[in-house]
Amino acid sequence: MINKGRNPASLTILLTAGFLFFSVNSFAAGGKASPPPVEQIPRHENTNVILISLQCLRPDHLGVYGYKRDTSPNIDKLAKSSVLFENAISQANLTPIAQMSVFTSQYPRINGMVSFEVAKETVTARTLPQVLKYYGYTTAATVSSPEFFMRFDNGSGEVINPGDVFSRSFDYFGRTARGPEGASLRTAPVDAFNWIKNNSDKKFFLWIASGLLHMPYSASVPPPYNTKYDDPGYRPFWQQFSGAPETADSAPSYDTFSRVFHDDYYQDFKPVYRLNKADRQFVTDRYDAGVFYTDLFIGNLMKLLDSLKLTEKTLIVLQSMHGDDLGENGLYFHYDVTDTVIKNALFFRFPHGENGGKRIKQQITGLDVMPTVLDYLQIPPPNEAQGNSVIPLIKGKKGATGTPLVFIDRLPWWEYTLSRWYLDMQSANGRDFTALEKLKLTEYRQTLKENFTELGYPPGDIAVRTDDWKLIIRKNPQLLNKVSWWGFITGTPQSTSEFELYDLKNDPIERFNVADKHPEIVNRLKKPLLEWDASMERAKVQPAPLDRRMIIPYP
Amino acid sequence: MAHNDDQKDALQAEMNRREFIRRTAVGTGAFALAMALPGLMAGSALAAKSDLSKLREKYKDYNVILVSFDALQAAHVGSLGYSRNVTPTIDAMAKEGFSFSNAISTASWTVPASMTWFTGVYPSEHRLTNKFSVFNPPNNVLSNLKKLSPELVTLAEVLKENGYATGGFTGNAGVSGMFGYDQGFDTYFYEKGKFGSMGVSIPKALEWLKGNNGKKFFMFLHGYDCHGQGVPEGGFDYRFVDKGYDKKFTGSKEEQEALREEGLEKGAASLRDEDVKFWRAIYDEKIQRTDALFKKFLLEYEKMGLMDKTIFVLTSDHGTEFHEHKRFDHGFSLYNELIHVPLVIKLPKIKAGKVIKDQISSLDVMPTILDLLDVKMPDSAKNQLRGKSLAPAFKGKIVSKDVYSETDYRQFTYKRSVITRDGWKFIYTLEDKSRELFNLKKDPKELTNLLDKEPKIAYELEQKLFSHFKSIGHDLNAKQWITGLNPVYDSQAKGAQKK
């Protein structure tokens, strides 16, 4: 038929884009007869934007999302005048990958940010601050997640001058530094306060990225807040084992929890200790201490904005970059694409608290943040955006459905990282493995090296999430079994399935793979997931040459 | 090409003689034309212009002749301001009719651009975007309208359906019947393997008219006489070439081709200022001689007594580049020297002489013709046309619009452009995502890319451009734009290897 390409949906897109374009332009061409009335001034002329991005923040540990513990009075207060999303899903389980999707409104393979080590020449996609600069915004970032700034030369181990993929298009890119005696730089990015004070007269976009919640939990939370929720009689279980890290503040660390699999602590490839309720609670207590301290920071930020009369001139977006497993799946960190990892806190505080208190149940994604901010500012979204403005959803527009099918990439980053530098760094830092572990480690490292080529990653895992289900396809389960860290540390080969299906309504913690029980659901979800995957492969960015790559070690 | 001194002197003498003839001819040209074409010119300089407010709106059952002077750059047309008198016949028609001084083609080379007249849609939609729809030697598939876009109805088909005799008389190549340009034509003349001249297509057209027995008709008349691959009968007489030119070039199609390929390969063709001047002189000779061929056609046509029953549409599919952006020939860019074309519409028995400055598109040609003839698109294709009739402009209505152009020339590049009504032009190159922004009012030659100075305008135009293509069913982000080789010229196809 001749009406190809003239379906009502595409016409709507055209008309909407056309209208927006016209409304923006009509102001630019203004000043003919009479000045435009105040309400016609496009919002990008006089609205600031603050994007608060919190690493590892689980929504279910905030009061406003239903947490029982009073961890977040300030965030809860801010949320009251905001529009809150109950089902905001990340595009990936890893920080820089998920966040670049927020910044570009593109899936990882499309913007090129598919690992921690991509060269800045690879990731050239247009970012939110870049677009805002077109519209005269002063752009600044204050960042305490090293994923966004600390790049090391692969060979020499020296710090390369930032200027990496995230700092692009920021007029000011502030970062935290290590404290005395190598204290973690994952602190509250209080540098933001000074920047705001000094730039309150400007029209600005400020990105505040905090890595404070990242493991080791509570390591950079000062006393007395760090032990605020501790059971006073509790002694961390790992301190009884030789080779365990000696952290003065008892912060639960990666070194400890990389030995914990399904509640067992392993040494010499044997379970030597079974974690009990108190152990698990301690991890949560220290995580929550971080949430509380982060909340204090948000409270101070809001006080400052109020005192400078900026609150009502500013669109404030608060988001988690991703969550964390706190033992729910027998796992810690953000190793996989469980809901505890990929489900985010997200709310938009529009000036004057417009639509404040509204809660949106429909699924949306990190891809939607940039188009939403631009839509509010009356700036057309970039054509390459793969997300959508959620403002129609907020306004309850007919046909606004959110994203019924959310697609997620998982890269087997953990083992890849081990193969590349982590184990070397551990040795250099004098972290001891036992004699037996050291022996087998040589073999394991060889396996990793053989399976992770210089040019990057083995096939990743992909997932699709609906309100009710999540289907994960492991593209190469044999390889995952072979390289699995859990396989190594437990001394027991892992058995990964190609398909995993979880019933999110009845099993929100995703304990039971029900792929065999519901083949019809697997088939129904498989098709769009594989189609999406194929479309990503067709359009993916080719990486820049390896020799330009840099890596990020964990501080 | 080297000449010995004797040859040089002889050539110089010949050129001097031609120059003398040219000056004389130009001086008397207008007069001669006026005398020769009473129907077209008689007393027009004296007669009052028609009252356009009383202009009839429909010309039911009138004849239409659509003429394409292939590769005629708008800047070389006298009635559009060119200083040399090389288009007296076209200019005379412009004086009688309506001349659109800002007509923009949807593409910068023949295959995609010309099909827009016949289908009223963008090249992306009719899909004749390269010579081969599949280029995978030796299993190449030639692009063909019926195969690529079976749902499209052509102008010739619609008119034929409405009782018109339809005849196309062309120079082949880009408008070859092999591409499906013949769709809907009772007769479609093209000589395979040739970049044919109007010197050949005109006699064929006249012959057809003589056998038409008074039936209402639609004719497409075309030739490559202005085109780089066209060489005038009997060779050049170098009528406009400076006496002092050192004859580094002779104006041959082989030189033209070599310069084109050099420009593509190196980004610039190595030409001195005097060479550029030489090539423009060669071009002017071609144009003038094309115009003269068309004048002969009109003289014969006049004799048939059909002038008062015929609407003429004179235009070109694209321009050509003479080093304006360091390259040579056409197809590879979307700068105005390639997409700004002449468009003259002459209605019978009207002395309009009106220049319409509104920016319009070659998309509008088909709807205009149908509107004037009071012919409707068939129900099956009633939503096909992307353009609008320009007829309201005859009575002073504003028809100005934002116009979009595109080229996927030989898969060497993939470009899309938009020119806004208020003179901003944005060009996006898909394979490398490069962007260009020009303020045509201040920089009509498109020399200063304002991308960094006006990032907001560039950004918004980019979104406008992408929205436009999405709205016609072509999401430019939905595929990768990989450059390759899709030869257009036989010389290139011979050595073409799959890339």
Interface residues (C-beta under 8 A of the other chain):
Chain A: M1 I2 N3 K4 G5 R6 S10 L11 I13 L14 A17 G18 F21 V24 N25 V131 K133 Y134 Y135 G136 P380 P381 P382 N383 E384 R538 A539
Chain B: E125 E151 L152 V153 S380 A381 K382 N383 Q384 P455 K456 A458 Y459 E460 E462 Q463 K464 L465 F466 S467 H468 K470 S471 I472 G473 H474 L476 N477 A478 K479 Q480
